[in-house]
Amino acid sequence: ALTITVKAQDGSTGTRWMLDNLHKGMRIRAIGPAGKFSIVHHPAEKYLFISAGSGITPMVAMTTWLYDSGREPDIVFINCARRPSEIILRDRMELMASRIVGIDLKWVVEEPDPFRPWTGYRGMFNQIMLGLMAQDYLEREVFCCGAEPFMRAVREALAGLGYDMDRYHQESFTAEPAHAEDVPEDVVPDEQNQAEIAFAISGITAKCNETDSILAAAKAVGLVIPSGCAMGICGTCKVRKTEGQVHMVHNGGITDEDVEDGYILACCSKPLGRVSVEA
C-alpha cells in the first residue's frame, strides 16, 4: 500500500492542489520516487533518524520498510514537535516500536498539551539531549529532515561533537536547484587554521586554533572569565562579541535576543579568524 503525507504551507503549489482537489476514486498518473535520501543508498548496521514536524515522514517510511521486511533494525528515532498532539504518525510509530526491540523512540516537544501530563523530553534539541538519547551516535548513520534552521542546528551539534559528517544525510523541505541531498557548507572551525582573540577590556591578545574555545584561550593567557558548567547550559560565561565571527553550539544557556545583541557563551564559542570580545 502506498500512502502520502503532505502539508500545505505558504506558497505551496503541489500540496495545496492535492488537498483542494484530490478525492476518493480519482485516478492520477505519477512517477516513482527519486533522490538518494534513503537507507537503500546508505546501508548501515545502526541508524539515527532526527526530524522535526512533517520531516518525520521519510523517517517513518524507512522505518516501516525495515519493519515490514522482517528485519531486526537498530534505530534511534528522534522527532521534535511543538506539542505531543502535533507529532505526526505517532500512533503508527509506537505500534511498530511495541512489536520489536530495535526501534527506540524519542519524542521532543516545546510544550505539553493542556491538561495532559508529558514525561518525555521538553525544550529544543541540543547536544545534551543527543548524548542522552543515543550514546553511540558516533557509530550511527544519521538521516535528518526538517526546516533548514533545524537541520543547521543538528549539523552544528554533530560537527561540534566530532561526528564524521560524511555519514550525515539530509532532505530539505524546499526544492533545490541541484541535488536535494547536498549538504550546505557550514562555516565550522578547522584545527589547521589559526585564530586571534582580542580581549578588549584587558588589552590582551591571544593566538589559538579555531578549534579552541574563547574560554580556553582566555585561561591560557591568565584571564578569568566567570564560568560554570562549560557545556553551554548555565550561561555564566556570557560575554559580548564586538568584532569577528564565532562558531557557537550551546545547550540553551543563551537567548536568541542576547545573540542578536552580540553576546556569546565563551565556553562553547570558537573563533573563526580574528575576534574581539569585551573581557
N, C-alpha and C positions, 0 to 999 in steps of 0.2 A: 504494500500500500504506500502511496506517495502522499505526503502532507506538506502544506506550505504555511509558514508563519510569517505574516507581513505586518508592518507598522507604517502607517502614513504619517509623514512629518511635513513641516512647512516646505513647500517646493517639490514635494514628491509627485512623480508622474505615473510611473507604472503601478505602484502600490495603491495610489489614490484611485486609479481607474479600476483596479481589481476589486477594491472594497465597494465602489459605487455601482459596478456593472455585473460582476460575476454572480450567477445564481445557480441553483441546483438544476442539473440536466444540461447545462451549457457545455458545448464541446469547444476546446481550444487547441491550437497547434503550438507545440513547444519544442525547444531543442534540449539536449541533455545538459547536465551540469558541467561547468567549465571551471578553470582555476586549479591551483595546486594547494589550496588550504584544506588539506585532508591528511589523515594519518596513513592513507594508502600511499601517498608520496613520501611520507616521513615515518616509516615503521620504527618502533622503539619498544623496549620492554616496559617502560614506565612513562606515563603521561601526566602533565599538569595542564588542566584547562582553566583559563582565567577569563571571565567575561563580565560584562555589565549590561543590564537592561536586556534589550532584544538581541544583544550579542550572544545570548545563551543558545540561540537556535542551532548554529552549526556544531556547537559542543554537544547538544542533545543528539543531533543526527549521528555524529561519530560514535558517541557512547552507545546509542541504540544499535548501530551496526555491529559493534563488538558484542553486545548483549545477545542480539538475535543470532549471531554466528555461533553461539555456544562456547565462546572463549571465556577464559577467566582473566579479565583485564586488571591492570593496576593503574587506576585513575584517581587523582585528587582533583575534584571538580569544584571550582570556586566561582560563585556568581554573586555580583553586587547589585542591589536594587534599592530603591528609595524606602519601600516598606515591604514586609513579608507578603502582604496580599498582592503585591505587584511582581512577584517572582514568576516569570513565565515558565509554563510546563513543569512547575514544581511537583505536582502530583505524579506525573509520569516518571520523573527522575527518582522520587522517593520510593515508588513502586519497584523500579529496577534495582535500586540500592538495597531494598529489603529482601531481594531474592538471591543476590550473590554478594560475596565479601569484597570484591575488587573495585567497588565504586564508593569512594569516600567523599560525601557531600559536605560542602562548607558554604553556608549562606551568610552574606554580609549585608546589613541594612543600615540606612542612615537613621531611621527612627522606627519604633514599633507601631503597629496598628492600635488605634484607640480601644481600650478595654480588653486587649488581648496580650497577655504576657509574652515576652520574647526572651529566650535564654541563649540565643546564638550570638554571633559576632555583631558588633554595632560600631559604626563610625565609617571612616574612609579607609580603603585598602592601603596597607603600608608594609614595610619590611618586617615589622614585628609580627603582624598577622601572618605573613608568608612563612616565617620561621616556625610559628606555632602550628600552622595548617599542614605544612609539608616540609618536615625537617630535612628530607633528602632531595630538596628541589634542584640541587646541582646535578643530580643524576637523571632528571626527568626531561623529556621533550616538551617544550612549552608551546601551547597554542593560545592566542589571545584575540578577543574580539570585543569591540565596544566603540564608543566615541573616541576621537583622536586624543583629547586631553587625558582620558582614562588610560588609553594604551601607552601614551607617552610616560605617564606616571609608573606604569608597570615596567616599561623598558628601563627607566631610570633606576627603579628599585632593584631590578635584576642585575643591571650593569654595575651598580654600586656594590653589590654583594659578590661580584666576581663570576657571575654566570657566563657560560660560553654562549654569546648571542648568535652564533651560527646555528644553534639549536632552538632559536626563538622564531615563531611564525605568527603572523597576524593577518586579520581580514578587516578591511575598512568598511564603514557604513556607506561611504561615498565612492562613486566611480573614479578610478584613477586613469590617467592618460596612457600609462604603460602597463606594467604587470601589477595586479591587485595585491599581490603578496609582498611586493618590495617594501622593505622596512626603511623608514626615513633615517637619514644620517644624523642622529642626535649628537649634539656637542657634548662630549664626555671627556673627563681627564685622561691624559696619556702619561704614563710614568716616564716616558722618554723626553717629555717636554719640561722645560724649566719655567718656574713662575716667580713672581716677585710681589711681596705684600708690604705695603707701606702702612704702618700703624701711625696714623696722623697725630693723635694726641701725644703719644710717647716720642714721636720723632725718630722712630727706629724702622729700618727697612730690612726685611728678611727674604732670603732667597731659598726656594724649596722646589720640590717636584709638584706637578699638577695633582698628583695623587695624595699629597699631604693635605690635611685639613688646616683651616685657618687657626684653629685652637692648637694643634700640634706645632705649627710654625711659631706661634706666639710663645709657647712654652720653651721651644728650642732657643729662643733669644732672651729668655728670662722675663717675659711679660706674663702677667697674670690676668686672664680673662675669666671672670666667675663662671663656673660650670658645675653641672650636677651629673645627670645620667650619661652624658656623652653619647647618646643614641638618638638625639633629636626629639625627645619626648617632653622634657621638663621646661624648656625654653629659657633656662638660666643664662645661657651663653649668647643671648641675642645682642647683636651689635649692628650699627648702621654702616652700610657699604656706601661709599661716596664716589667710587670710581671702579670701572672694570666689570668683569663678569665672573660669576662663580657657578659651580655645579652643586646644587643643594638637593639632597634627598633626605627629607625629615620624616618624622613619625607623629606629626600632629602638634609639635611644640611651638608653632608659629602660625599666625593667621594670614589669610590672603591680603588683608588690609595692611598688615605690617610689611609684607613682602612688597606691596605696591609702594609703600613709603620708604623702601630702600633697606629694610632690615634683613639680616640673615642670621642663621644659627651657626656659630663658629665651629661647633663640634662636627657638623655634617656638611659643611661648605668647603669646596675645594677650588682653589684659584685657577682661572684659565687666563694665563698671561699675567699682566700687571693689574693688581687690585689694591685699592686703598680703603681702609676701614677706620672708624672712629674708635680707637683703643690705645 
